[in-house]
């Protein structure tokens, strides 16, 4: 991996490169090329090539990183599903395009700089802690590299880093901009307020029949049955195909053996350690540990806290060899040692023991069988989708398509745009395919079905059999709901009038405390509020109104629950001058970094446009198949 190079050139430009990896393909676009190309090249970037060896090495390193994070084996198929192939290709393509730019500018790293990077790399240090030629060549050989190839990579890395540093160097955000943005974002305001609820408004009484009828008609959307559609569909996903696949028991057992690490919970020990200069000191301390003296008491005597001596839960292999052997040889909690180490003599306090456990095949058989079935389904789903498309072109019905292919067939008599049926309950048989329901409501009644490839690898074709437009429910069926809604609306309108009256009085000079006493309300005082905050019961609209108001002015607005908050802006809180200066300096520095990042990203996008990426799928497939023998 090139981690050692990134460590050796420790600059913010390295972080920018990481941000560009995934974005680069989207920015540049990728042209699929179906020309015959040697299987040694997976992509070209302008005139530069990404070899299969580079791609396999980079993807292998990426998968190993995933495995360390997951704590289990990650297969090549999983890496593909996670999009790691595209990420690695993007990474390599980004590097090639920027390397080409550096060459075009005549940039090259001197030999001394290349030697220094290699000599300083921890990966190439020998037993003595210094650069070791044998370690260097052995590690490169395991990665399929020669010293000349690696040194050329280092030379290009240094030139590229120098170029990107030059692009972003010297950029700074205007201090006035930083000052304005900081004060805008961090200004705080305090308000005194009371809360008016609908119950504070007068009871509107019972509506007349005419009022109910009018409210029902004027709010038809609130009392209407939704638009319903009857649909038929044929659909295909890896999951739907997998459910009907037969997986041989031998394949399940073989997969279990290959993935046993995934089903293994490693042994752990919960440990404390205490280091002594001599074996005698360690033995004396161990002898004292018992009913009256604890391990932690010994640690305190030696000036160490519980936190200082705790190692927490450790996995086998995480400790130095001698400590690791001693810790994991213990079958139960207790004191182990003294153990001689490079730093002295160590006592281990084993607080907890957890041995390695492996889930038996019987417990994970169904999971493995399903995984194998999905893998198999993914390998043949494209062929099945082509068969579906051919059937559609031949005029077959959706039912016939399902009968002749691996697709499933279904119908729904009535469904609304939220996925609920006429009874208001969710339709549980709806295919879980992104965009399916939206397509059903975008389609026209009786239109010929077409095959759609959805995100996530699913395919479907649907037909809108009938449309039932949204209709206003009869008043007799919803009269209770209409009356309740009318009363709520009347109280809400009355509350708004009441709030306006209170605001008018505040603006005329009345005090909030006097009005609160009249309304039998308690005046509440908010904590200091920033523009981006929304402490209950204040809504975003109320907070925005606070920041438009002058100190002492009246402010009101609806809460998210429908109540009305009305009060006055009590205070504008300004930070201390010293704290403000420091924060503005920090803000200016942050925006300067962002500006430099923007310049480097723009430069990199332009590099991508000048060096377009062309992929060679057969070579990529060859590399993935080759890696599949290892992962």
C-alpha positions in Angstrom: 0.0 0.0 0.0 1.0 3.6 -0.4 0.2 4.5 3.3 3.9 5.0 4.0 4.1 7.6 1.2 1.1 9.5 2.5 2.7 9.5 6.0 6.0 10.7 4.6 4.3 13.6 2.8 2.2 14.8 5.7 0.0 17.6 4.2 -3.5 18.6 3.7 -3.3 17.8 0.0 -3.4 14.1 0.8 -6.7 14.5 2.5 -8.0 16.3 -0.6 -7.0 13.4 -2.8 -9.1 11.1 -0.6 -12.1 13.3 -1.0 -11.7 13.2 -4.8 -11.6 9.4 -5.1 -15.3 8.7 -5.3 -16.2 12.0 -6.9 -13.8 11.7 -9.8 -15.8 9.2 -11.8 -19.0 11.2 -11.5 -17.2 14.4 -12.5 -15.3 13.0 -15.4 -17.7 10.3 -16.7 -16.5 6.9 -17.7 -16.7 5.7 -21.3 -17.3 2.0 -21.7 -15.0 0.7 -24.4 -15.5 -2.6 -26.1 -12.4 -2.7 -28.2 -10.0 -5.5 -28.0 -7.4 -4.5 -25.4 -4.6 -6.5 -23.9 -5.7 -8.1 -20.6 -2.8 -6.3 -18.9 -4.6 -2.9 -18.9 -7.9 -2.3 -17.0 -8.1 1.4 -17.8 -6.4 4.3 -19.7 -6.3 7.8 -18.3 -5.3 10.0 -21.2 -2.1 8.4 -22.4 -1.4 6.7 -19.1 -2.4 3.1 -18.3 -3.7 1.4 -15.2 -2.3 -2.2 -15.3 -4.1 -5.2 -14.1 -1.3 -5.7 -11.6 -1.8 -2.2 -10.2 -5.5 -2.7 -10.0 -5.3 -6.1 -8.3 -2.7 -4.9 -5.8 -4.8 -1.8 -4.9 -8.1 -3.8 -4.7 -6.4 -6.5 -2.6 -5.1 -3.9 -0.2 -8.6 -2.4 0.0 -10.2 -5.7 0.7 -7.6 -6.5 3.5 -8.5 -3.1 5.0 -12.2 -4.0 4.9 -11.4 -7.3 6.6 -9.5 -5.6 9.4 -12.4 -3.3 10.0 -15.1 -6.0 9.8 -13.1 -8.6 11.8 -14.0 -11.3 9.3 -13.3 -12.5 5.8 -14.7 -10.2 3.0 -15.2 -11.9 -0.3 -14.6 -10.4 -3.7 -18.4 -10.4 -4.4 -19.0 -8.5 -1.2 -16.4 -5.9 -2.2 -18.1 -5.5 -5.5 -21.5 -5.0 -3.8 -20.0 -2.4 -1.6 -18.7 -0.5 -4.7 -15.1 -1.0 -3.8 -14.1 -1.8 -7.4 -15.3 1.6 -8.5 -13.6 3.3 -5.6 -10.3 1.7 -6.3 -10.5 2.4 -10.0 -11.4 6.0 -9.2 -8.4 6.2 -6.9 -6.0 4.9 -9.5 -7.4 7.0 -12.2 -7.2 10.2 -10.1 -3.5 9.5 -9.4 -2.8 8.8 -13.1 -4.5 12.0 -14.2 -2.7 14.2 -11.7 0.6 12.4 -12.4 0.1 13.3 -16.1 -0.4 17.0 -15.1 2.7 17.0 -13.1 4.7 15.6 -16.0 3.2 18.2 -18.4 4.4 20.9 -16.0 7.9 19.4 -16.0 7.8 18.5 -12.3 10.0 15.7 -11.0 11.3 14.8 -7.5 15.0 14.6 -7.0 16.7 11.3 -6.3 17.6 12.4 -2.8 14.0 13.1 -1.9 12.9 9.6 -3.2 15.7 7.9 -1.1 14.7 9.9 2.0 11.0 8.8 1.7 12.0 5.2 1.3 14.6 5.3 4.1 12.2 6.9 6.5 9.3 4.5 5.8 8.6 2.3 8.9 7.6 -0.6 6.5 11.2 -1.0 5.4 12.9 -1.0 8.8 14.9 -4.0 9.9 15.4 -5.5 13.4 17.7 -2.6 14.2 15.0 0.0 13.5 16.7 1.5 10.4 16.2 1.0 6.7 16.9 -2.6 5.7 17.5 -3.5 2.0 16.4 -7.1 2.5 13.1 -6.0 4.2 12.6 -3.4 1.4 13.0 -5.9 -1.5 11.1 -8.7 0.3 8.1 -6.5 0.9 8.0 -5.1 -2.6 8.4 -8.6 -4.0 5.3 -9.8 -2.1 3.4 -7.0 -3.6 4.6 -7.8 -7.2 6.8 -4.7 -7.4 10.5 -4.2 -8.3 12.5 -1.5 -6.5 12.7 0.5 -9.8 8.9 0.4 -10.2 8.3 1.4 -6.6 10.9 4.2 -6.7 9.2 5.6 -9.8 5.9 5.5 -8.0 7.4 7.5 -5.1 8.9 10.0 -7.5 5.5 10.6 -9.1 3.8 10.8 -5.7 6.2 13.5 -4.6 5.9 15.4 -7.8 2.1 15.2 -7.6 2.0 16.3 -4.0 4.3 19.3 -4.7 2.0 20.3 -7.6 -1.1 20.2 -5.4 0.6 22.0 -2.6 1.5 24.8 -5.1 -2.1 25.0 -6.4 -3.5 25.5 -2.9 -0.6 27.5 -1.4 -1.1 31.1 -0.4 -4.9 31.0 -0.5 -6.7 32.8 2.3 -10.2 33.9 3.0 -10.7 37.6 3.6 -10.8 38.3 7.3 -13.9 40.5 6.9 -15.7 37.5 5.4 -14.7 35.3 8.3 -15.8 38.0 10.8 -19.2 38.4 9.1 -19.8 34.7 8.9 -18.7 34.0 12.4 -20.9 36.7 13.9 -23.8 35.7 11.8 -23.6 32.1 12.9 -22.8 32.6 16.5 -25.0 35.6 17.5 -27.3 34.6 20.3 -30.6 36.0 21.4 -32.7 35.6 24.5 -36.5 36.0 24.5 -39.2 36.3 27.2 -42.5 34.7 26.1 -45.8 33.1 26.9 -47.5 30.2 25.1 -51.1 30.4 24.0 -52.9 27.1 23.3 -56.1 26.4 21.4 -57.8 25.8 24.8 -57.2 29.5 25.6 -59.6 30.5 22.8 -63.3 30.6 23.4 -65.3 27.5 22.7 -66.9 28.1 19.2 -69.9 26.0 20.0 -71.6 23.6 17.6 -71.5 24.5 13.9 -74.7 24.8 11.8 -75.5 22.3 9.1 -74.6 24.9 6.5 -71.3 25.6 8.2 -70.5 21.9 8.2 -71.4 21.5 4.6 -69.4 24.5 3.5 -66.3 23.4 5.5 -66.6 19.9 4.1 -66.6 21.2 0.5 -63.9 23.9 1.0 -61.6 21.3 2.6 -62.3 18.5 0.2 -58.7 17.3 0.1 -58.9 16.6 3.9 -62.0 14.4 3.6 -61.4 12.7 0.2 -60.5 9.1 -0.5 -57.1 9.0 -2.2 -56.3 8.2 -5.8 -56.2 4.3 -6.1 -54.7 2.2 -8.8 -55.1 -1.4 -9.7 -51.8 -2.8 -11.1 -50.3 -6.1 -12.4 -46.6 -6.7 -12.4 -43.8 -9.1 -13.1 -40.7 -8.5 -11.1 -37.3 -10.0 -10.5 -34.6 -9.4 -7.8 -31.7 -11.5 -6.5 -33.7 -12.0 -3.3 -36.9 -13.2 -5.2 -34.8 -15.6 -7.3 -32.9 -16.9 -4.4 -36.0 -18.0 -2.5 -36.7 -20.6 -5.1 -33.1 -21.9 -5.7 -31.9 -25.3 -4.5 -28.4 -25.1 -2.9 -26.6 -28.4 -2.5 -25.7 -29.2 1.2 -22.0 -29.9 0.1 -21.8 -26.3 -1.2 -23.1 -25.0 2.1 -20.6 -27.0 4.1 -17.8 -25.9 1.8 -18.8 -22.2 2.1 -19.0 -22.6 5.9 -15.4 -23.9 5.9 -14.2 -21.0 3.8 -16.1 -18.4 5.9 -15.6 -19.9 9.3 -13.8 -16.8 10.4 -17.0 -14.8 9.9 -18.8 -17.1 12.3 -15.9 -17.1 14.9 -16.0 -14.9 18.0 -12.3 -14.6 19.0 -11.0 -15.2 22.4 -10.5 -12.1 24.6 -9.1 -11.2 28.0 -10.1 -8.2 30.1 -6.7 -7.1 31.5 -4.8 -4.8 33.8 -1.0 -4.7 33.7 1.5 -3.4 36.1 5.2 -3.0 35.3 8.1 -3.6 37.7 11.8 -3.0 37.4 12.8 -6.3 38.9 11.4 -9.8 39.3 11.7 -9.5 43.1 9.5 -6.4 43.2 6.9 -8.1 41.0 6.9 -11.2 43.2 6.5 -9.2 46.4 3.6 -7.3 44.9 2.0 -10.5 43.7 2.4 -12.0 47.2 0.6 -9.1 48.8 -2.4 -9.3 46.5 -5.2 -11.2 48.3 -8.0 -10.6 50.7 -6.7 -7.3 52.1 -4.8 -5.8 49.2 -6.1 -5.4 45.6 -4.3 -5.1 42.3 -5.6 -1.5 42.1 -4.2 -0.7 45.5 -0.8 -1.8 44.4 -1.1 0.3 41.3 -2.1 3.4 43.4 1.0 2.8 45.7 3.1 3.0 42.5 1.4 6.3 41.4 -0.8 4.7 38.7 -4.5 5.1 38.3 -7.0 2.4 37.3 -7.1 4.0 33.9 -3.3 3.9 33.6 -3.1 0.1 34.1 -6.2 -1.0 32.3 -5.7 -2.6 28.9 -9.5 -3.3 28.5 -10.6 -6.2 26.3 -7.8 -7.5 24.1 -7.8 -10.1 21.3 -5.3 -12.9 21.1 -2.2 -11.7 19.2 -2.6 -8.0 20.2 -0.1 -8.2 23.1 3.6 -8.9 22.8 4.4 -12.6 22.5 5.2 -13.4 26.1 2.3 -11.4 27.6 0.0 -12.8 24.9 0.9 -16.4 25.7 0.5 -15.9 29.5 -2.8 -14.0 29.2 -4.4 -16.6 27.0 -3.0 -19.6 28.8 -5.1 -18.5 31.8 -8.5 -20.2 31.9 -10.0 -18.1 34.6 -9.6 -14.6 36.2 -6.6 -14.0 38.5 -3.1 -12.7 38.7 -0.6 -14.0 36.2 3.2 -13.4 36.2 5.6 -12.0 36.7 6.4 -12.1 33.0 9.7 -10.8 31.6 9.4 -8.3 28.8 11.7 -5.8 27.1 10.7 -3.2 29.6 10.9 -5.1 32.8 8.7 -7.6 34.7 4.9 -7.5 34.3 2.0 -8.7 36.4 -1.3 -9.2 34.6 -4.6 -8.9 36.4 -7.1 -11.0 34.3 -10.5 -9.6 35.1 -12.5 -11.5 32.5 -12.0 -14.5 30.3 -13.9 -15.2 27.1 -12.8 -18.2 25.0 -13.1 -18.4 21.2 -16.4 -19.7 20.0 -17.5 -20.8 16.6 -21.1 -20.8 15.6 -21.9 -24.3 14.4 -23.0 -25.0 10.9 -26.5 -25.8 12.0 -26.9 -22.2 13.4 -25.8 -20.5 10.2 -26.9 -23.0 7.5 -29.8 -20.9 6.4 -27.8 -17.7 6.2 -25.1 -19.4 4.1 -27.6 -21.1 1.9 -29.3 -17.7 1.3 -26.0 -16.0 0.6 -25.0 -18.6 -2.0 -28.4 -18.4 -3.6 -28.2 -14.7 -3.9 -24.7 -14.9 -5.4 -26.0 -17.4 -7.9 -29.0 -15.3 -8.6 -26.8 -12.2 -9.2 -24.8 -14.1 -11.8 -27.8 -15.1 -13.9 -30.3 -12.2 -13.3 -29.1 -10.2 -16.3 -29.8 -13.2 -18.5 -33.3 -13.6 -17.0 -34.0 -9.9 -17.5 -33.1 -10.2 -21.2 -35.5 -13.1 -21.4 -38.2 -10.9 -19.8 -37.5 -8.2 -22.3 -37.8 -10.6 -25.2 -41.1 -11.9 -23.9 -42.5 -8.3 -23.6 -41.3 -7.6 -27.1 -43.1 -10.7 -28.3 -46.4 -9.5 -26.8 -46.6 -11.9 -23.8 -48.7 -11.0 -20.9 -47.1 -10.3 -17.5 -48.5 -13.6 -16.2 -47.0 -15.4 -19.2 -43.6 -13.7 -18.6 -43.6 -14.9 -15.0 -44.5 -18.4 -16.2 -41.7 -18.6 -18.7 -38.9 -16.8 -16.8 -37.6 -16.6 -13.2 -39.8 -13.5 -12.6 -42.7 -13.4 -10.1 -46.2 -12.2 -10.9 -48.5 -10.2 -8.7 -51.6 -8.0 -8.8 -53.0 -5.4 -6.4 -56.6 -4.4 -6.7 -56.2 -1.0 -5.1 -53.2 0.9 -3.8 -52.6 4.6 -3.0 -49.4 6.6 -3.5 -48.3 5.8 0.1 -48.5 2.1 -0.5 -51.8 1.5 1.4 -54.8 -0.3 0.3 -58.5 0.7 0.3 -58.7 -0.5 4.0 -56.0 2.0 4.9 -53.5 -0.8 5.7 -50.0 -1.1 4.1 -49.8 -3.5 1.2 -47.3 -6.1 2.3 -47.0 -7.8 -1.0 -45.6 -4.8 -2.8 -42.2 -5.6 -4.4 -39.4 -3.9 -2.4 -37.9 -2.3 -5.5 -36.8 1.3 -5.5 -39.0 3.5 -7.7 -41.7 0.8 -8.2 -44.6 2.6 -6.5 -43.7 5.9 -8.1 -43.6 4.2 -11.5 -47.1 2.8 -10.9 -48.5 6.3 -10.2 -46.6 7.8 -13.1 -47.9 5.3 -15.6 -51.0 5.6 -17.8 -53.9 3.2 -17.7 -53.6 0.5 -20.3 -50.1 1.5 -21.4 -47.9 -1.4 -22.7 -45.5 -2.5 -20.0 -41.7 -1.9 -20.4 -38.9 -3.6 -18.6 -37.3 -1.3 -16.0 -33.9 -1.8 -14.3 -34.1 -0.4 -10.8 -31.3 0.6 -8.4 -30.1 -2.4 -6.4 -30.2 -4.9 -9.3 -34.0 -5.4 -9.6 -36.1 -5.5 -12.7 -39.8 -5.1 -13.2 -42.5 -4.5 -15.7 -45.9 -3.2 -14.6 -49.3 -2.4 -16.1 -51.8 0.1 -14.7 -55.1 -1.8 -15.0 -57.4 0.9 -13.7 -57.4 4.2 -12.0 -59.9 5.3 -9.3 -59.5 9.1 -9.0 -59.6 10.8 -5.6 -63.2 11.4 -4.5 -64.8 13.4 -1.8 -66.2 11.1 0.8 -70.0 11.6 1.5 -70.6 14.1 4.4 -72.6 11.5 6.3 -69.6 9.2 6.4 -67.2 11.8 7.8 -69.4 14.3 9.6 -67.8 13.7 13.0 -64.4 14.3 11.5 -65.6 17.5 9.8 -67.2 18.9 12.9 -64.0 18.2 15.0 -61.9 19.8 12.3 -64.2 22.9 12.1 -63.9 23.4 15.9 -60.2 23.1 15.8 -60.0 25.6 12.9 -62.3 28.1 14.7 -60.2 27.9 17.9 -57.0 28.3 15.9 -58.4 31.4 14.1 -59.5 32.9 17.4 -56.1 32.2 18.9 -54.5 34.1 16.1 -56.7 37.1 16.7 -55.9 36.9 20.4 -52.2 36.8 19.7 -52.5 39.8 17.4 -54.2 41.8 20.1 -51.5 40.9 22.6 -48.8 41.9 20.1 -50.5 45.2 19.4 -50.6 45.9 23.2 -46.9 45.0 23.5 -46.0 47.4 20.7 -48.1 50.1 22.4 -46.0 49.8 25.6 -47.8 47.1 27.7 -45.5 44.8 29.6 -45.4 41.0 28.9 -45.6 40.3 32.7 -48.9 42.3 33.0 -50.4 40.5 30.0 -49.3 37.1 31.3 -50.9 37.9 34.6 -54.2 38.7 32.8 -54.0 35.5 30.8 -52.9 33.4 33.9 -49.7 32.5 32.1 -46.2 32.2 33.3 -43.5 34.3 31.5 -40.7 32.0 30.4 -37.2 33.0 29.4 -35.2 31.1 26.8 -31.6 30.2 27.0 -29.3 32.0 24.6 -30.3 30.8 21.1 -28.3 30.7 17.9 -29.8 30.9 14.4 -29.3 27.2 13.8 -31.0 26.1 17.0 -34.6 25.4 17.7 -35.3 24.8 21.4 -38.8 23.7 22.3 -41.3 25.1 22.1 -39.9 27.6 19.6 -40.2 26.8 15.9 -37.8 27.7 13.1 -40.1 30.5 12.1 -40.1 32.0 15.6 -36.3 31.7 15.8 -36.0 33.4 12.4 -38.3 36.2 13.7 -36.2 36.7 16.8 -33.1 37.4 14.6 -35.1 39.9 12.5 -36.3 41.8 15.5 -34.7 44.7 17.4 -34.0 44.4 21.1 -37.3 44.9 23.1 -39.5 44.3 20.0 -42.5 42.0 20.1 -42.2 38.6 18.4 -44.8 35.9 17.8 -45.2 32.7 15.8 -46.8 29.2 15.6 -45.1 26.3 17.3 -44.8 23.0 15.5 -47.6 21.7 17.8 -50.0 24.5 16.6 -49.7 26.7 19.7 -48.7 30.4 19.5 -45.6 31.8 21.2 -45.7 35.6 21.8 -43.1 37.6 23.6 -40.3 40.1 23.3 -36.6 40.0 22.4 -35.0 40.4 25.8 -31.3 40.5 24.9 -28.7 40.1 22.1 -25.8 38.2 23.5 -22.4 39.3 22.2 -19.2 37.2 22.9 -16.3 38.8 24.7 -13.9 40.6 22.4 -11.0 38.3 23.2 -13.0 35.1 22.6 -14.4 36.6 19.4 -11.0 37.5 18.0 -9.7 34.0 18.6 -12.8 32.4 17.1 -12.7 34.7 14.0 -9.0 33.8 13.5 -10.0 30.1 13.7 -12.9 30.7 11.3 -10.6 32.5 8.8 -8.1 29.7 8.9 -10.9 27.1 8.4 -12.3 29.0 5.4 -8.8 29.4 4.0 -8.4 25.7 4.1 -11.7 25.2 2.4 -10.8 27.7 -0.3 -7.5 25.8 -0.9 -9.5 22.6 -1.1 -11.8 24.1 -3.7 -8.9 25.2 -5.8 -7.3 21.8 -5.7 -10.6 20.1 -6.5 -11.2 22.4 -9.5 -7.7 21.8 -10.7 -8.2 18.0 -10.4 -11.5 18.2 -12.2 -9.9 20.0 -15.1 -7.1 17.4 -15.1 -9.8 14.7 -15.4 -11.3 16.5 -18.4 -7.9 16.7 -20.1 -7.2 13.0 -19.4 -10.5 11.1 -19.8 -10.8 7.6 -18.4 -11.6 4.6 -20.5 -12.3 1.3 -18.9 -11.7 -2.2 -20.3 -14.3 -4.5 -18.8 -12.7 -7.8 -20.0 -9.5 -7.0 -18.2 -11.4 -5.9 -15.1 -13.3 -9.1 -15.1 -10.1 -11.1 -15.6 -8.5 -9.3 -12.5 -11.6 -9.9 -10.4 -11.7 -13.5 -11.3 -8.0 -13.8 -10.4 -8.6 -12.1 -7.1 -11.7 -14.3 -6.5 -9.3 -17.2 -6.1 -7.9 -15.5 -3.0 -11.0 -13.8 -1.5 
